[in-house]
């Protein structure tokens, strides 16, 4: 187990004993598992990839920060400027897809169930879902800007969740008097978004905005007001896809 507190990173054994301590270290931004490695990125001016192997203390790797994705036996990093692929030894990062600079902490990236990487990226001109193959070539892309309720990209956080073979786009919209969370099922080729959930709060705690898949069917959603909602996402998607009242973001086809 790894624990970050007061700019220190601690490694703990299964019985709670201290294995190692490393610091000062800025707050971890993101983490992923690859093989027998725990890989994390730190935020701040000294953004870096750190690698933890079993009970060993963290070792510094590539000098880059962002959201980590393990897919197809490779590790990728998405940040506000593009998508990068880490070398097999995790010591260097190569740009594989350049993106217009995004607003901070408004995007996300995950591994696609059928391989490759899906990115949610919001810049001044647009907000897009971008599916990439493992070699960095474009598979498809589409705009999700019409699904956004917030007035600007800086006021909407996009998060991506994969559950079994389904992918969901979660939009946290910061409105003037409340925060609204919308969840959309994403078509396998990006051809449509189907709204399956809408919720919100007037008592927002920014740190508590999260959505996580707990099994192949269900999502847990915390939209910032102190309550957690359990959603049968598979059933919600099936109903939304088969009813005449489905809420589609239409007429925005996938671009080759």
C-alpha positions in Angstrom: 0.0 0.0 0.0 1.2 3.5 -0.8 0.0 6.6 1.2 0.7 10.2 0.4 0.5 12.7 3.3 2.1 16.1 3.9 4.3 15.8 0.8 5.7 12.4 1.9 5.0 9.1 0.2 4.9 6.1 2.5 5.0 2.4 1.6 3.0 0.2 4.0 3.0 -3.6 4.4 -0.2 -5.7 4.6 0.0 -5.5 8.4 0.5 -1.8 8.5 4.3 -1.8 9.0 6.4 1.0 7.4 8.4 -0.3 4.4 9.9 2.9 3.1 9.4 6.7 3.1 10.1 9.1 0.2 9.8 12.9 0.1 9.3 15.7 -0.4 7.0 14.7 -3.2 4.2 16.7 -4.7 0.7 15.1 -4.5 0.3 12.2 -6.9 -1.9 13.1 -9.9 -2.7 9.7 -11.2 -1.6 6.0 -11.0 -1.9 2.8 -12.9 -0.8 -0.8 -12.6 1.4 -2.4 -15.3 2.8 -5.9 -14.8 4.2 -5.9 -11.3 4.8 -2.2 -11.2 2.7 0.6 -9.5 3.3 3.6 -11.7 2.3 7.1 -10.6 2.8 10.7 -11.7 3.3 13.7 -9.5 1.9 17.1 -10.2 3.5 20.5 -9.9 6.6 22.1 -11.4 8.6 18.9 -10.9 6.1 16.6 -12.5 7.6 13.1 -12.9 6.7 9.5 -13.4 7.6 7.3 -10.4 7.8 3.5 -10.4 7.2 1.2 -7.3 8.1 -2.5 -7.6 6.6 -4.6 -4.8 8.2 -3.5 -1.5 10.9 -1.3 -3.0 10.8 2.5 -2.6 9.7 4.6 -5.6 12.3 5.2 -8.3 12.2 8.3 -10.5 11.5 7.7 -14.2 10.4 9.9 -17.1 10.1 13.7 -16.4 6.5 14.1 -17.4 3.2 14.5 -15.6 -0.4 13.6 -16.6 -2.9 10.8 -16.6 -1.5 7.3 -17.0 -3.0 4.6 -19.2 -1.8 1.0 -19.5 -2.9 -0.6 -22.7 -1.6 -3.2 -25.1 1.5 -3.8 -23.0 2.5 -0.2 -23.1 2.1 2.8 -20.8 0.8 6.2 -22.1 0.6 9.6 -20.5 -2.1 12.2 -21.4 -1.7 15.8 -20.4 -2.8 19.2 -21.6 -0.5 19.2 -24.7 -0.9 15.7 -26.1 -0.6 11.9 -25.7 2.9 10.4 -24.9 4.1 6.8 -24.9 6.6 5.8 -22.3 9.7 3.7 -23.3 9.7 0.1 -22.1 12.0 1.1 -19.2 9.7 4.0 -18.4 12.6 6.5 -18.5 11.6 8.5 -21.5 8.4 9.8 -23.1 7.7 10.2 -26.8 4.9 12.4 -28.2 2.6 10.3 -30.4 -0.4 12.7 -30.7 -0.1 16.5 -30.4 -3.2 18.3 -29.1 -4.0 22.0 -28.7 -3.3 23.1 -25.1 -6.2 22.2 -22.8 -7.6 23.9 -19.8 -6.1 22.3 -16.6 -7.8 19.2 -15.2 -10.6 19.2 -17.7 -9.7 16.1 -19.6 -9.0 12.4 -19.0 -7.8 9.2 -20.7 -8.5 5.5 -20.3 -7.7 2.2 -22.1 -10.3 1.1 -24.5 -11.8 -2.4 -24.0 -10.7 -3.4 -27.5 -7.2 -1.9 -27.2 -5.9 1.6 -27.7 -6.5 4.8 -25.8 -9.5 7.1 -25.5 -8.9 10.7 -24.6 -11.4 13.4 -23.5 -9.7 16.8 -24.4 -11.1 20.3 -24.0 -9.4 23.3 -25.5 -10.6 26.8 -26.4 -12.0 25.7 -29.8 -13.7 22.4 -28.9 -14.2 19.5 -26.6 -13.5 16.1 -28.2 -13.4 12.4 -27.6 -10.3 11.0 -29.5 -9.7 7.3 -29.9 -6.1 6.3 -30.7 -4.6 3.0 -31.7 -1.6 1.8 -29.8 0.8 3.3 -32.4 -0.7 6.7 -32.0 -2.8 6.7 -35.2 -6.2 8.2 -35.1 -9.1 5.7 -34.9 -12.0 8.2 -34.6 -12.9 11.5 -33.0 -16.0 13.4 -32.2 -17.1 16.6 -30.4 -18.8 16.3 -27.0 -19.2 20.1 -26.7 -23.0 20.0 -27.3 -23.3 17.7 -24.3 -21.7 20.3 -22.0 -24.0 22.4 -19.8 -21.3 24.7 -18.4 -20.7 27.9 -20.3 -17.0 27.3 -20.9 -14.7 24.3 -21.2 -12.9 25.5 -18.0 -16.1 24.9 -16.0 -16.7 21.3 -17.2 -14.5 18.4 -16.0 -14.6 15.3 -18.2 -13.9 11.9 -16.8 -13.9 8.5 -18.6 -15.0 5.2 -17.1 -14.8 1.7 -18.7 -16.9 -1.1 -17.4 -16.7 -4.5 -19.2 -17.1 -3.6 -23.0 -18.8 -0.2 -22.4 -17.2 3.2 -22.0 -18.9 6.1 -20.3 -18.2 9.9 -20.5 -18.9 11.7 -17.2 -19.3 15.5 -17.4 -19.1 17.5 -14.1 -20.6 20.9 -15.0 -19.9 23.8 -12.7 -22.9 26.1 -13.0 -23.4 29.3 -11.2 -25.6 27.9 -8.4 -25.0 24.2 -8.6 -22.9 21.4 -10.0 -24.6 19.0 -12.4 -23.2 15.6 -13.4 -24.2 13.9 -16.7 -23.2 10.4 -17.7 -23.2 9.3 -21.4 -22.7 5.9 -22.9 -20.2 6.2 -25.8 -20.8 4.4 -29.0 -18.0 1.9 -29.9 -17.1 3.9 -33.0 -17.9 7.3 -31.5 -21.0 7.8 -33.5 -23.2 8.8 -30.6 -23.6 9.7 -27.0 -26.5 8.5 -25.0 -27.4 10.2 -21.7 -28.0 7.6 -19.0 -27.8 9.7 -15.8 -28.2 13.3 -14.6 -27.7 14.4 -11.0 -26.4 17.4 -9.1 -25.9 19.3 -5.9 -25.8 22.8 -4.5 -23.4 21.8 -1.8 -20.3 21.1 -3.9 -17.1 19.6 -2.5 -14.7 19.6 -5.5 -12.5 16.9 -4.2 -15.4 14.5 -4.0 -16.3 14.4 -7.7 -15.7 10.9 -8.9 -17.2 8.0 -10.7 -15.9 4.4 -10.5 -16.9 1.1 -12.0 -17.4 -1.5 -9.3 -18.2 -4.5 -11.6 -19.3 -5.1 -15.2 -22.7 -3.5 -14.8 -22.6 -0.9 -12.0 -21.1 2.5 -11.4 -20.7 4.4 -8.1 -21.1 8.2 -8.5 -20.3 11.0 -6.1 -21.3 14.3 -7.6 -20.0 16.4 -4.8 -22.8 16.8 -2.3 -21.9 14.1 0.2 -24.1 11.3 -1.2 -23.0 8.3 -3.4 -25.3 7.0 -6.1 -25.2 3.4 -7.3 -26.2 3.1 -11.0 -26.9 0.0 -13.1 -25.2 1.5 -16.1 -25.8 -1.4 -18.4 -29.6 -1.4 -17.8 -29.7 2.4 -18.0 -27.9 2.3 -21.4 -30.1 -0.5 -22.7 -33.3 1.5 -21.8 -32.0 4.8 -23.2 -31.0 3.1 -26.4 -34.4 1.5 -27.0 -36.8 4.1 -26.1 -38.1 6.9 -28.3 -37.3 9.4 -25.6 -33.6 8.7 -25.6 -31.4 11.7 -25.3 -29.0 11.5 -28.2 -26.4 14.2 -29.0 -27.3 13.9 -32.7 -25.9 14.9 -36.1 -22.3 14.9 -35.0 -20.8 11.9 -36.7 -17.4 10.4 -36.1 -14.7 12.0 -38.2 -12.2 9.7 -39.9 
